[in-house]
């Protein structure tokens, strides 16, 4: 049976799960990621173009992705998916 994965805009309540995913993937990035997400969620964005999305399956956060659009185009900042 396939389980549905939902992509949605990250919310402040997702921060702990986001940091756990990052820690599992790249332990040394957690401190930087925490600073970034603290700013992102307190001011809503680092820049107007920043977006953070989470992937959820059965209510559990299984992925996080950062996206930044710019005048010269758009780009994927980072993408981390847990082992499902």
N, C-alpha and C positions, 0 to 999 in steps of 0.2 A: 504494500500500500504506500503510495506516494504522499509525502507530507508537504503541505503548501508553505512556501516561503513568501513573506510579505516584506516589501521595502517601504520604509517610511522615514520622514524627517526625524532626526534624532531630537530627543528632548532631554532636559536636564536630568530627569530621573533615569536616563539610560547611561549616565556617566560611569557608574561603577562597573556595569557590564562591558562598556567600551574599554575601560582601562584593563579589565581582566583579559579581554581578547588581545589587546596590545601586549600585555605582559606575557601571555602565552606564546606570542609570535616573536616579539623582539623585546626582551626584558629591559634593555637599556633605553628604549624609547618611551617608557612609561612616564618618566618625569617631564619630558618635553610635551608629551601628549596631554598630561594633566594640566600643565600651564596653558596650553592652547585651548583645551576644552573649557577650562574655568573662564577664560576670557570670552570664548565663543558663547557660552551659555549666560554669562552675566551681561554682556552687551549685545547679545543675539548674534553677532558676527564679528570676525576680525576685520574683514572688509565686506562691502555690500555683496561681493561675488561669492563669498564662502558659503558652502552648504555641507552639512554632515548628514548622512543617512545611515540607518541601521537596517539590517536584515533580521527578521524574526521568524521563528518557526515554533509553533505551539506555545507562544508567549515568551520564549527564550531568545535573547539576543545572540545571534550566531555569526553576525558580520557587521563590519563598519566600513564606511567609505567616505572619503573627503573629496569634494569637488570644488574647483575654483574656475570660474569663467573670467575671461579677460578680453580686452579689446582685440588682441591678436588671436583669439580663439579660446578654447576651453581645454581644461586638462584635468585628469584624474590625479589627485594629490596622493592618496593611498587607499589601499583596499585590503582588508584583512577578513578572512572567513575562518571560522572554527572548523574543527573536524566534526562533522555531523554524523 
